[in-house]
């Protein structure tokens, strides 16, 4: 049965489905956040939804797009809507690990070294132009992104809840940039590719922002949720039901990246877990307490596109990671 036809049948079954989990508090918060961001950001609905899913899944997000498509602004808005700490780090070629993590400073009053925390010690961290720092600085993020802790001078410092890294990068300008290590890319839940707005969206942007600066617009946004609410929403998301056949569907998709002749590197089990968790969150923000095949198909591309590496021959042919992922999915039978 074609994928689209089977998904239509699933949607018909959903209409008569009785909710077993109360996800109304989460849905109300999602609608409020979308409306609040919509005061400033026109369009970019996929980016906003994926950022929300990242928050629900405790997963970091990498946003790639040309300058001026509201990558940084959207990250700032997310931080302001959540009543929690925010920090911004501008990555540059001369940035050192201590500039991110912090360093020990000698205090002459007590003749002891004291640890001065760096900007990474916050709740929502915006790393602007992450690919402008060298590998030495990138490696400083490995532990904190995966384990939510920093070890300095043999002492481990735990990060406060919530902890979310939102990083941006420009795919066009390559001078003065560094390729992110595969191990670091694998620590991002999603890679969101942001395109240009449509002509209608651009007209609305001009009309909405012709008489107000960005700072004035940001002042119009009010915090909507707290850290405690985020913890509650994550608990709700974890309870979303997924059928064992859909778990096998996820495993087949990821396994399909490992034995594909067009790929030099396939996805790891971390990718399987990322699809599973993000599919649950996608179902929850859509108002359902169970995962459908459509949730998995929608989440597979942003989860996998930065975790696979195409063979040089396929890159020369102009094939993209997104096309290859969709081709793998199309060759796998969708569970019913």
LINKASUL-V739075 format. One record per residue. N is the residue number from 1. RES is the residue in three letters. SS is DSSP state (H for helix, E for strand, L for the rest). PSI is psi in degrees with one decimal (999 if undefined). Layout:
[[N	RES	SS	PSI] [N	RES	SS	PSI]]
//
This chain:
[[1	UNK	L	133.4] [2	UNK	L	151.5] [3	UNK	H	-47.4] [4	UNK	H	-39.1] [5	UNK	H	-41.9] [6	UNK	H	-35.0] [7	UNK	H	-33.7] [8	UNK	H	-39.3] [9	UNK	H	-41.6] [10	UNK	H	-42.1] [11	UNK	H	-36.9] [12	UNK	H	-38.2] [13	UNK	H	-32.3] [14	UNK	H	-34.1] [15	UNK	H	-29.1] [16	UNK	L	14.1] [17	UNK	L	135.8] [18	UNK	L	127.7] [19	UNK	L	134.4] [20	UNK	L	-15.1] [21	UNK	L	135.5] [22	UNK	L	101.0] [23	UNK	L	12.9] [24	UNK	H	-39.0] [25	UNK	H	-39.8] [26	UNK	H	-44.2] [27	UNK	H	-41.4] [28	UNK	H	-41.5] [29	UNK	H	-41.1] [30	UNK	H	-44.2] [31	UNK	H	-42.3] [32	UNK	H	-42.0] [33	UNK	H	-44.2] [34	UNK	H	-43.8] [35	UNK	H	-39.8] [36	UNK	H	-44.0] [37	UNK	H	-34.9] [38	UNK	H	-13.9] [39	UNK	L	-27.9] [40	UNK	L	-46.4] [41	UNK	L	126.2] [42	UNK	L	125.8] [43	UNK	L	-148.0] [44	UNK	L	37.9] [45	UNK	H	-38.2] [46	UNK	H	-43.0] [47	UNK	H	-43.4] [48	UNK	H	-45.2] [49	UNK	H	-40.9] [50	UNK	H	-33.5] [51	UNK	H	-40.7] [52	UNK	H	-42.2] [53	UNK	H	-40.5] [54	UNK	H	-40.3] [55	UNK	H	-41.4] [56	UNK	H	-27.3] [57	UNK	H	1.9] [58	UNK	L	43.1] [59	UNK	L	138.3] [60	UNK	E	156.5] [61	UNK	E	133.5] [62	UNK	E	124.1] [63	UNK	E	123.1] [64	UNK	E	130.6] [65	UNK	E	162.4] [66	UNK	L	161.1] [67	UNK	L	143.9] [68	UNK	L	12.8] [69	UNK	L	24.2] [70	UNK	L	28.6] [71	UNK	H	-55.2] [72	UNK	H	-41.1] [73	UNK	H	-42.4] [74	UNK	H	-40.2] [75	UNK	H	-41.3] [76	UNK	H	-41.4] [77	UNK	H	-42.9] [78	UNK	H	-42.9] [79	UNK	H	-35.9] [80	UNK	H	-33.1] [81	UNK	H	-30.0] [82	UNK	E	128.0] [83	UNK	E	77.0] [84	UNK	L	-178.8] [85	UNK	L	153.1] [86	UNK	E	140.1] [87	UNK	E	142.2] [88	UNK	E	133.6] [89	UNK	E	121.9] [90	UNK	E	110.7] [91	UNK	L	132.8] [92	UNK	L	163.6] [93	UNK	L	-26.3] [94	UNK	L	9.3] [95	UNK	L	133.8] [96	UNK	L	157.3] [97	UNK	H	-37.1] [98	UNK	H	-25.2] [99	UNK	H	-21.1] [100	UNK	H	-49.7] [101	UNK	H	-33.7] [102	UNK	E	177.4] [103	UNK	E	161.5] [104	UNK	E	130.0] [105	UNK	E	135.9] [106	UNK	E	129.0] [107	UNK	E	109.7] [108	UNK	L	-19.1] [109	UNK	L	-42.4] [110	UNK	L	6.4] [111	UNK	L	39.3] [112	UNK	E	156.7] [113	UNK	E	135.7] [114	UNK	E	138.5] [115	UNK	E	122.7] [116	UNK	E	115.0] [117	UNK	E	142.5] [118	UNK	L	-179.1] [119	UNK	L	-12.3] [120	UNK	L	-18.6] [121	UNK	L	81.5] [122	UNK	L	-166.3] [123	UNK	L	-53.1] [124	UNK	E	119.7] [125	UNK	E	119.9] [126	UNK	E	114.9] [127	UNK	E	108.2] [128	UNK	E	131.4] [129	UNK	L	60.8] [130	UNK	H	-28.4] [131	UNK	H	11.4] [132	UNK	H	-5.4] [133	UNK	L	146.8] [134	UNK	L	175.4] [135	UNK	H	-32.7] [136	UNK	H	-42.8] [137	UNK	H	-37.5] [138	UNK	H	-37.5] [139	UNK	L	-22.3] [140	UNK	H	-18.8] [141	UNK	H	-13.4] [142	UNK	H	-53.5] [143	UNK	H	-45.2] [144	UNK	H	-33.2] [145	UNK	H	-33.7] [146	UNK	H	-43.5] [147	UNK	H	-2.5] [148	UNK	L	43.7] [149	UNK	E	159.9] [150	UNK	E	132.0] [151	UNK	E	115.6] [152	UNK	E	126.7] [153	UNK	L	37.1] [154	UNK	L	2.0] [155	UNK	E	131.0] [156	UNK	E	129.2] [157	UNK	E	118.9] [158	UNK	E	145.8] [159	UNK	L	148.5] [160	UNK	L	155.3] [161	UNK	L	139.4] [162	UNK	L	162.9] [163	UNK	L	114.5] [164	UNK	E	125.5] [165	UNK	E	124.8] [166	UNK	E	111.9] [167	UNK	E	145.6] [168	UNK	E	152.6] [169	UNK	E	152.4] [170	UNK	L	120.2] [171	UNK	L	-9.2] [172	UNK	L	-53.4] [173	UNK	L	114.1] [174	UNK	L	-15.7] [175	UNK	L	127.8] [176	UNK	L	16.8] [177	UNK	L	163.5] [178	UNK	L	142.4] [179	UNK	L	131.3] [180	UNK	L	137.5] [181	UNK	L	146.3] [182	UNK	H	-36.8] [183	UNK	H	-33.7] [184	UNK	H	-41.0] [185	UNK	H	-36.7] [186	UNK	L	-16.9] [187	UNK	L	-10.3] [188	UNK	E	129.7] [189	UNK	E	-48.0] [190	UNK	E	152.8] [191	UNK	E	113.8] [192	UNK	E	125.1] [193	UNK	E	117.8] [194	UNK	E	124.7] [195	UNK	L	-176.1] [196	UNK	L	152.2] [197	UNK	L	161.2] [198	UNK	L	169.9] [199	UNK	H	-38.7] [200	UNK	H	-41.6] [201	UNK	H	-37.8] [202	UNK	H	-36.3] [203	UNK	H	-43.0] [204	UNK	H	-36.8] [205	UNK	H	-44.9] [206	UNK	H	-39.6] [207	UNK	H	-38.4] [208	UNK	H	-31.1] [209	UNK	L	16.5] [210	UNK	L	-23.7] [211	UNK	L	10.6] [212	UNK	L	141.4] [213	UNK	L	168.5] [214	UNK	H	-38.3] [215	UNK	H	-38.4] [216	UNK	H	-40.9] [217	UNK	H	-39.9] [218	UNK	H	-32.5] [219	UNK	H	-19.8] [220	UNK	L	-13.0] [221	UNK	L	132.9] [222	UNK	L	147.0] [223	UNK	L	138.5] [224	UNK	L	-32.3] [225	UNK	E	156.4] [226	UNK	E	173.3] [227	UNK	H	-38.6] [228	UNK	H	-38.4] [229	UNK	H	-37.7] [230	UNK	H	-43.7] [231	UNK	H	-40.1] [232	UNK	H	-43.1] [233	UNK	H	-35.0] [234	UNK	H	-37.1] [235	UNK	H	-41.3] [236	UNK	H	-43.6] [237	UNK	H	-40.1] [238	UNK	H	-25.6] [239	UNK	L	-9.1] [240	UNK	L	135.2] [241	UNK	E	138.8] [242	UNK	L	131.7] [243	UNK	L	143.4] [244	UNK	H	-31.8] [245	UNK	H	-33.4] [246	UNK	H	-31.7] [247	UNK	H	-41.6] [248	UNK	H	-35.7] [249	UNK	H	-43.4] [250	UNK	H	-46.1] [251	UNK	H	-38.8] [252	UNK	H	-38.2] [253	UNK	H	-48.7] [254	UNK	H	-40.6] [255	UNK	H	-32.2] [256	UNK	H	-21.1] [257	UNK	H	-15.1] [258	UNK	H	-21.1] [259	UNK	L	25.7] [260	UNK	L	125.7] [261	UNK	L	-16.9] [262	UNK	L	-7.6] [263	UNK	E	135.4] [264	UNK	E	-34.0] [265	UNK	E	127.4] [266	UNK	L	-178.2] [267	UNK	L	152.8] [268	UNK	L	172.2] [269	UNK	H	-24.6] [270	UNK	H	-33.4] [271	UNK	H	-39.1] [272	UNK	H	-45.3] [273	UNK	H	-36.7] [274	UNK	H	-41.4] [275	UNK	H	-41.9] [276	UNK	H	-51.7] [277	UNK	H	-42.9] [278	UNK	H	-31.1] [279	UNK	H	-39.1] [280	UNK	H	-44.6] [281	UNK	H	-38.0] [282	UNK	H	-41.8] [283	UNK	H	-41.6] [284	UNK	H	-43.6] [285	UNK	H	-14.0] [286	UNK	L	-1.3] [287	UNK	L	17.3] [288	UNK	L	150.4] [289	UNK	L	18.7] [290	UNK	E	154.1] [291	UNK	L	137.0] [292	UNK	L	163.3] [293	UNK	H	-32.9] [294	UNK	H	-38.0] [295	UNK	H	-44.4] [296	UNK	H	-44.4] [297	UNK	H	-40.0] [298	UNK	H	-33.3] [299	UNK	H	-20.3] [300	UNK	H	-43.4] [301	UNK	H	-54.2] [302	UNK	H	-25.1] [303	UNK	H	-36.1] [304	UNK	H	-22.6] [305	UNK	L	-27.4] [306	UNK	L	0.0] [307	UNK	L	-8.0] [308	UNK	L	153.5] [309	UNK	E	124.4] [310	UNK	E	151.2] [311	UNK	L	149.9] [312	UNK	H	-34.7] [313	UNK	H	-41.5] [314	UNK	H	-35.2] [315	UNK	H	-38.0] [316	UNK	H	-31.3] [317	UNK	L	-8.2] [318	UNK	L	12.4] [319	UNK	L	135.9] [320	UNK	L	162.6] [321	UNK	H	-39.5] [322	UNK	H	-43.4] [323	UNK	H	-40.9] [324	UNK	H	-39.8] [325	UNK	H	-45.6] [326	UNK	H	-35.0] [327	UNK	H	-40.4] [328	UNK	H	-44.5] [329	UNK	H	-39.7] [330	UNK	H	-21.0] [331	UNK	L	6.2] [332	UNK	L	132.8] [333	UNK	L	130.0] [334	UNK	L	125.5] [335	UNK	L	148.8] [336	UNK	L	999]]
//
